[in-house]
Amino acid sequence: MIRCVSILGSTGSIGRQSLDVIRGLPIRVAALTAGTSVERMAQQCREFQPELAVMATREAAQMLKEEISDLNTRVSWGEEGLIEAATMDGTDCVITAVVGMLGLKPTLAAIRKGKRIGLANKETLVCAGELVMAEAEKYGAEIIPVDSEHSAIFQCLMGIGTAREVHRLILTCSGGPFYGMSREALSHITKADALKHPNWKMGPKITVDCATLMNKGLEVIEAMRLYRMPLERVDVLIHRQSIVHSLVETVDGAVLAQLGTPDMRLPIQLALTYPERRESPVERLDLTTCGALTFAEPNTEAFPCLALARECAAAGGSACPVMNGANEAAVALFLEDRIGFYDIYRLVKGAVETVPFVKNPTLAEILESDRLARAFVAAQNL
């Protein structure tokens, strides 16, 4: 079990749940980072007494500094502060819970220090998975997924001897708030509708991604990278109850599954305590009361983002960072009520078809592809 942790994105949903888990474990918090939530960050600093607190902007950092002037916590800001938080001496683990491409550079920096990564930032592997996994192998850094689906696969694989014994990975998906709706009906939904996830409480961006099924597309790519599995051996099933978090089928036809209540604190805690398991604050699953468990194929006609993500995964190269960057920009517009639900898919597909393709992108080219994708989306909505 790790002894000291930095949390990147501590005021968001995953960050707050990480701190809730840490309250019950003998783990010291070295650094916390946030966007502009000064009041919440100040409260966290007073409770956990980190050495370093990082805000997204200079203005927010100055406000925080004034709020906690009586503490011994040093305050920094921006990307430089994020990287410092990710690479602090004495920190065993970095939980990367920031949203989007912002997590890529600090995650790579932590990997190059040989730290354990509790990975909740899927964009890191979607956009630069081959580079990230190669660096992790080079520097001996563990990457333990915090996403419920990838943690489920990780846990199933703990009971399997070698990778040669794995036939396929099966990611489960709740189907989001619009499961069963036609494409015509979906053309009229609103932001408020999209933010009503049936099972999970998450931030707005990932909740919209769940509504479009882009989140599951991103997870397919993440699974390919993390578990070095070919695309054709990563499948998705709709599982409305969110009890079976994912499954692994072995070469002899056996299927292993990880079940549990829909609570992110379980995968977070495992990322911190692995290879041990500890008592946790998570409500235990009662199989006699959870009802029937159902499974179905996803409808990629009504939810084309999933199919688009698989196309980008097959293409490889810069297709995935272009798709991801365009999706982040389009979702932001949707959350601002500037575009409709299916405009997200339209803009992402347009970016993938327009931004120049790079077969074997460097980190600089990945970041440039992301920039060009966001610029494309912005240009369509002037």
C-alpha positions as CSV (number, residue, x, y, z in Angstrom):
1,M,0.0,0.0,0.0
2,I,1.2,3.5,-0.8
3,R,2.0,6.0,2.0
4,C,1.9,9.4,0.4
5,V,-0.3,10.7,-2.4
6,S,-0.8,13.8,-4.6
7,I,-4.3,14.3,-6.1
8,L,-4.6,16.2,-9.3
9,G,-8.1,17.5,-9.5
10,S,-9.0,17.3,-5.8
11,T,-12.1,19.4,-5.9
12,G,-13.8,17.4,-8.6
13,S,-16.0,14.3,-8.2
14,I,-13.1,11.7,-8.3
15,G,-10.9,14.0,-6.2
16,R,-13.4,14.4,-3.4
17,Q,-14.2,10.7,-3.3
18,S,-10.4,10.0,-3.2
19,L,-10.1,12.2,-0.1
20,D,-13.1,10.4,1.4
21,V,-11.3,7.1,0.9
22,I,-8.0,8.5,2.4
23,R,-9.9,9.5,5.6
24,G,-10.0,5.8,6.4
25,L,-6.4,4.9,5.5
26,P,-3.0,5.8,6.9
27,I,-2.0,7.8,3.8
28,R,-0.5,11.3,3.9
29,V,-1.6,13.9,1.3
30,A,1.4,15.7,-0.2
31,A,-0.3,17.9,-2.8
32,L,-3.7,18.9,-4.0
33,T,-4.6,20.7,-7.2
34,A,-7.8,22.3,-8.5
35,G,-9.2,24.6,-11.1
36,T,-10.7,27.7,-9.6
37,S,-12.7,26.3,-6.7
38,V,-10.9,28.3,-4.0
39,E,-13.4,27.8,-1.2
40,R,-13.4,24.0,-1.5
41,M,-9.7,23.9,-1.9
42,A,-9.2,25.9,1.2
43,Q,-11.4,23.5,3.2
44,Q,-9.4,20.5,1.8
45,C,-6.1,22.2,2.8
46,R,-7.3,22.8,6.3
47,E,-8.3,19.2,6.7
48,F,-5.4,17.4,5.0
49,Q,-2.6,19.9,5.5
50,P,-0.8,19.3,2.1
51,E,2.7,20.7,1.5
52,L,1.5,22.1,-1.8
53,A,-1.8,23.4,-3.2
54,V,-2.1,24.3,-6.9
55,M,-4.8,26.3,-8.7
56,A,-5.4,26.7,-12.4
57,T,-4.9,30.5,-12.5
58,R,-2.7,33.1,-10.8
59,E,-5.8,34.9,-9.5
60,A,-7.3,31.8,-7.9
61,A,-3.9,30.9,-6.4
62,Q,-3.6,34.4,-4.9
63,M,-7.1,34.1,-3.4
64,L,-6.2,30.7,-1.9
65,K,-3.0,32.0,-0.5
66,E,-4.9,34.7,1.4
67,E,-7.5,32.1,2.6
68,I,-4.9,29.8,4.1
69,S,-2.2,32.2,5.1
70,D,-2.2,30.7,8.6
71,L,-1.2,27.2,7.2
72,N,2.2,25.9,6.1
73,T,0.8,24.9,2.7
74,R,2.7,26.5,-0.2
75,V,0.5,27.7,-3.1
76,S,1.3,27.5,-6.8
77,W,-0.6,27.7,-10.1
78,G,-0.8,26.6,-13.7
79,E,0.8,23.7,-15.6
80,E,4.1,24.2,-13.8
81,G,2.4,23.7,-10.5
82,L,0.6,20.6,-11.7
83,I,3.9,19.0,-12.8
84,E,5.5,19.9,-9.4
85,A,2.6,18.3,-7.6
86,A,2.9,15.2,-9.7
87,T,6.7,14.8,-9.1
88,M,7.2,15.7,-5.5
89,D,9.8,13.7,-3.6
90,G,8.4,11.2,-1.2
91,T,5.1,10.9,-3.0
92,D,4.3,7.2,-3.8
93,C,1.2,7.7,-5.9
94,V,-0.4,10.4,-8.1
95,I,-4.2,10.2,-8.7
96,T,-4.8,12.0,-12.0
97,A,-8.4,13.1,-11.7
98,V,-8.2,16.3,-13.9
99,V,-10.4,16.3,-16.9
100,G,-9.1,16.3,-20.5
101,M,-5.7,16.7,-22.0
102,L,-4.6,18.8,-19.0
103,G,-3.6,15.5,-17.4
104,L,-1.2,14.3,-20.0
105,K,2.0,16.2,-19.1
106,P,1.8,15.8,-15.3
107,T,1.0,12.1,-15.7
108,L,4.1,11.6,-18.0
109,A,6.2,13.6,-15.5
110,A,5.0,11.4,-12.6
111,I,5.7,8.2,-14.7
112,R,9.3,9.4,-15.3
113,K,9.7,9.6,-11.6
114,G,8.6,6.0,-11.3
115,K,5.5,6.8,-9.3
116,R,2.3,4.7,-9.2
117,I,-0.5,6.4,-11.3
118,G,-4.1,6.1,-10.1
119,L,-5.4,6.8,-13.5
120,A,-8.8,8.5,-13.7
121,N,-7.9,10.7,-16.6
122,K,-8.7,8.5,-19.6
123,E,-7.6,11.1,-22.2
124,T,-4.0,10.4,-21.2
125,L,-4.2,6.9,-22.7
126,V,-6.6,7.8,-25.5
127,C,-4.4,10.5,-26.9
128,A,-0.9,9.2,-26.1
129,G,-1.4,5.6,-24.9
130,E,1.5,4.1,-26.8
131,L,3.9,6.7,-25.5
132,V,2.6,6.6,-22.0
133,M,2.8,2.8,-21.7
134,A,6.3,2.8,-23.2
135,E,7.4,5.3,-20.6
136,A,5.8,3.4,-17.8
137,E,7.7,0.3,-18.8
138,K,10.9,2.2,-19.1
139,Y,10.7,3.8,-15.7
140,G,9.0,1.0,-13.8
141,A,5.9,3.0,-13.0
142,E,2.6,1.2,-12.2
143,I,-0.6,2.4,-13.8
144,I,-3.6,1.3,-11.9
145,P,-7.0,2.4,-13.4
146,V,-9.5,4.2,-11.3
147,D,-12.3,4.1,-13.9
148,S,-14.8,1.5,-12.6
149,E,-14.8,-0.5,-15.8
150,H,-11.0,-0.7,-16.2
151,S,-10.6,-1.4,-12.5
152,A,-13.0,-4.2,-12.9
153,I,-10.9,-5.6,-15.8
154,F,-7.8,-5.1,-13.7
155,Q,-9.4,-7.1,-10.8
156,C,-10.5,-9.9,-13.1
157,L,-7.0,-10.1,-14.6
158,M,-5.6,-10.5,-11.1
159,G,-7.1,-14.0,-11.1
160,I,-5.7,-15.0,-14.6
161,G,-2.3,-16.4,-15.1
162,T,-1.0,-14.8,-18.3
163,A,-2.2,-12.5,-21.0
164,R,-2.2,-15.5,-23.4
165,E,-5.1,-16.8,-21.4
166,V,-7.3,-13.8,-22.2
167,H,-9.7,-14.0,-25.2
168,R,-11.5,-10.7,-24.9
169,L,-12.4,-7.8,-22.7
170,I,-16.0,-6.8,-22.2
171,L,-16.7,-3.2,-21.0
172,T,-20.1,-2.7,-19.6
173,C,-22.1,0.5,-20.1
174,S,-25.2,1.8,-18.4
175,G,-26.5,3.3,-21.7
176,G,-26.8,6.7,-20.1
177,P,-30.0,8.6,-19.7
178,F,-31.2,8.0,-23.3
179,Y,-31.1,4.3,-23.6
180,G,-33.8,3.0,-25.9
181,M,-34.5,6.3,-27.5
182,S,-34.5,6.8,-31.3
183,R,-32.3,9.2,-33.2
184,E,-35.3,11.4,-34.0
185,A,-36.2,11.6,-30.3
186,L,-32.6,12.4,-29.3
187,S,-32.5,15.4,-31.7
188,H,-34.7,17.3,-29.3
189,I,-33.0,16.6,-25.9
190,T,-31.5,19.3,-23.8
191,K,-28.4,19.8,-21.6
192,A,-30.5,19.2,-18.5
193,D,-31.7,15.9,-20.0
194,A,-28.1,14.8,-20.7
195,L,-26.9,15.6,-17.2
196,K,-29.4,13.2,-15.6
197,H,-27.3,10.0,-15.4
198,P,-29.3,7.1,-14.0
199,N,-26.6,5.5,-11.8
200,W,-23.5,7.6,-11.3
201,K,-22.8,11.0,-9.9
202,M,-20.0,12.6,-12.1
203,G,-18.8,15.8,-13.5
204,P,-20.7,17.4,-16.4
205,K,-18.3,16.6,-19.2
206,I,-18.1,12.9,-18.5
207,T,-21.8,12.8,-17.9
208,V,-22.5,14.2,-21.4
209,D,-19.9,11.7,-22.8
210,C,-21.9,8.9,-21.2
211,A,-25.1,10.3,-22.8
212,T,-23.5,10.2,-26.3
213,L,-21.6,6.9,-25.5
214,M,-18.4,8.7,-26.4
215,N,-17.2,7.8,-22.9
216,K,-17.5,4.1,-23.8
217,G,-15.6,4.8,-27.0
218,L,-12.8,6.4,-25.1
219,E,-12.7,3.5,-22.7
220,V,-12.4,1.0,-25.6
221,I,-9.3,2.9,-26.7
222,E,-8.0,3.1,-23.1
223,A,-8.5,-0.7,-22.7
224,M,-6.5,-1.4,-25.9
225,R,-3.6,0.7,-24.6
226,L,-3.6,-0.3,-21.0
227,Y,-4.0,-4.1,-21.5
228,R,-2.3,-4.2,-24.9
229,M,-5.4,-5.8,-26.5
230,P,-6.3,-5.6,-30.2
231,L,-9.5,-3.6,-31.0
232,E,-11.4,-6.6,-32.2
233,R,-11.0,-8.2,-28.8
234,V,-12.5,-5.3,-26.8
235,D,-16.3,-5.3,-26.8
236,V,-19.1,-3.2,-25.2
237,L,-22.4,-4.4,-23.6
238,I,-25.2,-2.2,-22.3
239,H,-25.8,-3.2,-18.7
240,R,-28.4,-0.8,-17.2
241,Q,-28.0,-1.8,-13.6
242,S,-24.3,-0.9,-13.3
243,I,-23.7,-3.9,-11.0
244,V,-21.4,-5.8,-13.3
245,H,-18.6,-3.3,-13.9
246,S,-16.8,-5.3,-16.7
247,L,-15.9,-8.8,-17.7
248,V,-13.0,-10.8,-19.0
249,E,-13.5,-13.9,-21.2
250,T,-10.7,-16.4,-21.2
251,V,-9.5,-18.6,-24.1
252,D,-11.4,-21.7,-22.7
253,G,-14.7,-19.8,-22.6
254,A,-14.9,-18.9,-18.9
255,V,-16.1,-15.4,-18.1
256,L,-14.9,-13.5,-15.0
257,A,-16.8,-10.5,-13.8
258,Q,-16.4,-7.9,-11.1
259,L,-19.6,-6.9,-9.4
260,G,-20.3,-4.2,-6.9
261,T,-22.5,-1.2,-6.0
262,P,-22.0,1.8,-8.3
263,D,-19.6,3.6,-6.1
264,M,-16.3,5.0,-7.4
265,R,-14.6,4.7,-3.9
266,L,-14.0,1.0,-4.4
267,P,-11.7,1.4,-7.5
268,I,-10.1,4.4,-6.0
269,Q,-9.3,2.6,-2.8
270,L,-7.9,-0.4,-4.7
271,A,-5.6,1.9,-6.7
272,L,-4.2,3.1,-3.3
273,T,-3.9,-0.2,-1.4
274,Y,-3.0,-2.6,-4.2
275,P,-1.9,-5.4,-3.9
276,E,-3.8,-5.4,-0.5
277,R,-7.5,-5.0,0.1
278,R,-8.8,-3.0,3.1
279,E,-12.1,-2.4,4.7
280,S,-13.9,0.4,2.8
281,P,-16.8,2.9,3.2
282,V,-18.5,1.4,0.2
283,E,-22.0,-0.1,0.7
284,R,-21.8,-3.8,0.2
285,L,-23.7,-5.5,-2.7
286,D,-26.7,-7.5,-1.8
287,L,-27.5,-9.8,-4.7
288,T,-30.9,-10.6,-3.3
289,T,-32.1,-7.0,-3.7
290,C,-30.3,-5.7,-6.8
291,G,-32.8,-7.2,-9.2
292,A,-32.3,-8.8,-12.6
293,L,-29.1,-8.1,-14.4
294,T,-29.6,-7.5,-18.1
295,F,-27.2,-7.1,-21.1
296,A,-27.7,-5.8,-24.6
297,E,-25.8,-4.6,-27.7
298,P,-25.3,-0.8,-28.0
299,N,-27.3,1.0,-30.7
300,T,-24.6,2.8,-32.8
301,E,-27.1,4.3,-35.1
302,A,-28.7,6.3,-32.3
303,F,-25.3,6.8,-30.6
304,P,-22.8,7.1,-33.5
305,C,-19.9,8.4,-31.3
306,L,-19.2,4.9,-30.1
307,A,-18.7,3.7,-33.7
308,L,-16.6,6.8,-34.5
309,A,-14.3,6.1,-31.6
310,R,-13.8,2.5,-32.8
311,E,-12.9,3.9,-36.3
312,C,-10.4,6.2,-34.8
313,A,-8.9,3.4,-32.7
314,A,-8.5,1.3,-35.8
315,A,-6.8,4.2,-37.7
316,G,-4.4,4.9,-34.8
317,G,-1.9,7.7,-35.1
318,S,-3.3,11.2,-34.5
319,A,-6.9,10.2,-35.1
320,C,-7.5,9.6,-31.4
321,P,-6.1,12.9,-30.1
322,V,-8.1,14.7,-32.8
323,M,-11.3,12.9,-31.9
324,N,-10.7,13.6,-28.2
325,G,-9.8,17.3,-28.6
326,A,-12.8,17.9,-30.8
327,N,-15.1,16.1,-28.4
328,E,-13.9,18.1,-25.4
329,A,-14.5,21.4,-27.4
330,A,-17.9,20.3,-28.7
331,V,-19.1,19.1,-25.3
332,A,-18.1,22.4,-23.8
333,L,-20.3,24.2,-26.5
334,F,-23.2,21.8,-25.7
335,L,-22.8,22.6,-22.0
336,E,-23.0,26.3,-22.9
337,D,-26.3,25.6,-24.8
338,R,-24.6,26.7,-28.1
339,I,-25.1,23.5,-30.0
340,G,-27.5,20.5,-30.0
341,F,-26.9,16.9,-28.9
342,Y,-26.1,15.5,-32.4
343,D,-23.9,18.5,-33.2
344,I,-21.3,16.9,-30.9
345,Y,-21.0,14.0,-33.2
346,R,-21.1,16.2,-36.3
347,L,-18.3,18.4,-35.1
348,V,-16.1,15.5,-33.9
349,K,-16.5,13.6,-37.2
350,G,-15.7,16.8,-39.1
351,A,-12.5,17.3,-37.2
352,V,-11.4,13.7,-37.7
353,E,-12.0,14.0,-41.4
354,T,-10.4,17.5,-41.7
355,V,-7.3,17.7,-39.4
356,P,-4.2,16.2,-41.1
357,F,-3.5,12.7,-40.1
358,V,-0.1,11.8,-38.6
359,K,0.8,8.1,-38.5
360,N,3.3,8.0,-35.7
361,P,2.9,11.3,-33.8
362,T,5.4,12.6,-31.3
363,L,4.2,14.2,-28.1
364,A,4.5,17.6,-29.8
365,E,2.4,16.4,-32.7
366,I,-0.2,14.9,-30.4
367,L,-0.6,18.3,-28.7
368,E,-0.7,20.0,-32.1
369,S,-3.4,17.6,-33.3
370,D,-5.4,18.4,-30.2
371,R,-5.0,22.1,-30.8
372,L,-6.1,21.8,-34.5
373,A,-9.1,19.8,-33.5
374,R,-10.3,22.4,-31.0
375,A,-9.7,25.2,-33.5
376,F,-11.8,23.3,-36.1
377,V,-14.7,23.1,-33.7
378,A,-14.4,26.7,-32.7
379,A,-14.3,27.8,-36.3
380,Q,-17.6,26.0,-37.1
381,N,-19.4,27.9,-34.3
382,L,-18.3,31.5,-34.8
